[in-house]
Amino acid sequence: MLQNITPDWNVSSSLKVFSTTRIGGVSEAPYDALNLGLHVRDKEVHVRKNRELLCNAIKCPEEPMWLNQVHGVDVAFIDRLQTFNEPLTADGSFTREPNKVLSILTADCLPVVVANDTGSAFAIIHAGWRGLVSGVLQSGLAHFSEHDELHAWFGPAIGPTAFEVGSEVRDAFVARDQENASAFTSSDACGLASSGDSDNSVCSEKYMADIYSLARIELNRHRRVAVTGGDYCTHTDSDLFHSYRRDGVQSGRMATLAWIE
């Protein structure tokens, strides 16, 4: 049986939101069991069966719109008449149309669902660190009315005790917003290399990054957004989640899906 995660937030129940785990499905190791990514070398027949099982389990009103995600900042506006023969290249999508099932795939990156309180408009966004520091969440917020009361829910992503990054990542976030410095803690990794009679110190400055905190800061840069979620770590909980940083190219993908009922 599939095991999904749903938000606990002050948004109308007419907006249906689900984040999957790796539990359920038919994929074999190392993608076991519910892998939803077609691009990760899993057997296509297994992935398509997994997608079918998911849609049946959560009662999707139509086939989900899967994206070609590129760690960019584009959040596509989806209206009633749009159809696509190939996956749309974007890192998020927005709609006000009922029964349009929007989706993203993740395996450590942060899935973010933003909605107004009435559940009549929402965006679903893939927020890896590259997209986050470049403004993908701001691209999503731009689709909402300035009068909307906004809420955001964070699905499962890599946690702050597992997400080690280099100083260039921290520098990029701090350059965008000084407040982002609070989301990093030092994790210096230094080694000593010997060459002949001389010792050469090799020190690589590393930081532990809190992607949940970075996203909260970003969402509230220009307007007020009530945020919930951010309670999981995909890297450390191997029984429940796929993780690219943990498993590399053999990692499957989870999905976050939403629609207006």
N, C-alpha and C positions, 0 to 999 in steps of 0.2 A: 504494500500500500504506500502511495506517495505521501510525503510529509511536507507540508507547506507552512510558511510563516506569513502572518497577516498583521497589519498595523493596528495599534491601539491609539487612536487620535480623534480629535474633535472635528471630523469630516463626515458628511452625510453618508449613510450606509448604501446609498445609491451608487457610490463609487466603489467598485470591487478591485482589490489589490492583493496580489499574491507574490511571494518570493519562494522559489523552490529550494530544496536541499538536494543532496545526492541520493536520498533514500527512495527506493522504488525504481521502476524502469527495467530495461532489459540489456543495457550495455554490459560488456564483460570487462574484467580487469585489464588495464588500470583505470578505465573510465567508469567503472561500476558505481552506481547502477543507473541513475537518472542523469545522463549527459544529454544536454540539449543543443550543443554546438556542433554544427556540420563541418567546421573548419579545423578540427583538432585530431584528425586521423582515426577517429572512431569509425566503425562501419555505418555507412549512410542508412542502411535499412534499420539499424538499431536506433539511430537518432530520430528518424522519422516516426518510428513506433513510439519512442519516448514522448515526442511532441503530441502524438495522438492520445496517448494515455493521459498526459497532463491536461489537454483540452477537454477530454471527457470528464476528468476528475473535478475540474473547477467550473465546468459547464460554460466554456467560451461561447459567446453568441456568434462568432465568426472566426475564421483562421487568423491567428495573431500576425501582426505586421513585424517581421524580423528585420533588423537593420544590419548593414555592413558598417561596423563600428571601427573608427580609425583614430581614436584618442584626440579628436578635434573638438570644435566648439559649436558645430551646427546642431540646432534643435529644430526639426522640421515641423511646420504647421500642417496638420492633416485635416482635410475637410471631408464632407460626405461623399463626394464624387471621385476622389482620388483612388486610383488603382495602380499597382506597380507590378511589372512582369519580372523585375529583378529586385533584390533587396535595395532599399534606399540607403545611400551612403550618408550617414549622420550619426551623432552620438546621443541622440534623444529625439523625442517627438512630443507634440502638443496637440490636443484636440478639445473641442466642445461638443463633438458629435456622439450621440448614444451608440453603443454597441461596436465602436471602433476599438479593437483590442490592440493596444500598443505594448511593446516589449523591448527589453534589452537583455544581453547576456553578460555575466560577470564571473570572475574566479579570483577574487581579491579586490578588484576595483569596487568602488562604492556605487550601489544602485540607489537613486534618489527619486522619490515620487513627490511632486509638488501639486497641491490642489487648493482650490478655494473651499471655503467651509461648506458650501451647498453641494459640493461634488459635481458641479456643472461644467467644470473646466479642470484639466490636469495636464501635467507634463511628466514624462518618465525619462530619466537622464542617466547615462553612463558616465560616472565621474572618477576616472583614474587620475593620478596626480597631474599628468600632462594637461588633460582637459580642464581639471580643476584650477590650476594655476593660470591657464589661458582664458578662463571666463565662461566655461560651458554652463555653469549654473546661472550666471547672469543672462545668458542667451535664452535659457528656459523661462526665467522670470519675466523677460521682456514681452512674452506673449500674453501675460495676464493684464487685466484692467487694473489701473492704479487704485480702484475702489475695492478690489477683491481682498477679503481677509484670507491670508495665505497660511497654509500648513505644509510641512514637509515631513516625510518619513524616510528614515535611512534603513535600507535592507542590509543584509550581512556583507561585511567587508573585512579586510585584514585589520587586526587590532593594533593598538599603540605599542604593545610589547613585542610585536613581531615585524613591524614595518621599518626596517633600517634603510636609510638613504644617505647619499653623499651630501657634502656641503653645498654642491651646486643646486640641489633640489631645495634645500632650506633657503639659500640665497634668492632663488627665483620667487619663492613665496613671500619672503620678507620684502623684496622689492615691490611686490604687488600691494602688500598691506603690512605695515609694521606689526599689527596685532597678531599676525600669523606666527611670529617668533614664539609665542606662548604654546604653540602646538608641537614644539620640538624640544627634545632633551638630548644632551650630549651622550654619545656612545663611542668614544675614541677607540680606534683599533690601531695599535702601533706594533711594529715588529723591528727586529734588529738584523740587518744583513751584513755579512762579513765579506770583504773583498781584499784578499792578500793580507797585508799587515794593518789595513785600515778598516775601521768599523763605520758603516754608513747607516744612519738611522733612517728608517722608512716609516712615516706616520701618515695614515689615511684618516682624516677627520670624518666621523660618521655620526648620524643622529637617528634617534627613534622618532618617527613622525606619527601624529595622531590624525588620520585622515578624516575621522568623524568631526573633530574640533575644527579642522581647516574648512570643512564644508559648512559647519554652523556659522563660522565667521563670514564666509563668502556669501551665504544666503542673506545675512543681515547687514551687508555692507551699505545698501541703499534703501532698504525697506524692512519692515518688521515681518519675520516669518517664525511661526511657532514650530519647533522641531521636536520630533520623537524618534525612537528607534536608536540604532547604533549600539546594540547590546551584544554583538557576536564578534568572534574572530575566525575568519575562514581558514587562516593558516594553522592555528593551533587545534581546531576541532576537526580532525580528519575524518571522524565517523559521520559527521553531518554535512561537511562542505567540500567541494572541490577547491583547490588552491594552486594557482599557477606558480607562485613563488616557492611553494613547497614541492610541487610535483613536476614543474617544468612543462615540456611539450606533451607530457602524458596526462595533463590535467584536463578534466572535463569542464563543463560550464553549467552554472545555474542560470535561471531566468527570473526576471521580475516582470510581471504582466499586470495591466490595469485596463478597466473599461468603465464607462458610465452606463449603468443599467437603465 
